[in-house]
């Protein structure tokens, strides 16, 4: 599993879209994405509490990120090698 901000995933998707221009269903159908690329994507929103008001009410924001679930180590290794530069810039 790899997590990343949505912006990083969008940049990676642009690259993948160019590579699979002749077969766009690879990126649109989860089962085909898993079969061809070795992973599927999920989007998550998580509440991050940044403080508490005097009346005890919590405040914060929702942090959104993308999760990639890999189904074998070779697919994960391929992904990490191919997109290492973009993943290193996420922090």
Buried (B, 14 or more C-beta within 10 A) or exposed (E): EBEBBEEBBEBBBEEBEEEBEEEEEBBEEEEBBBEBBBBBBEEEEEEEEEEEEEEEEEEEEEEEBBBBEBEEEEBBEBBEEBBEEBBEEBE
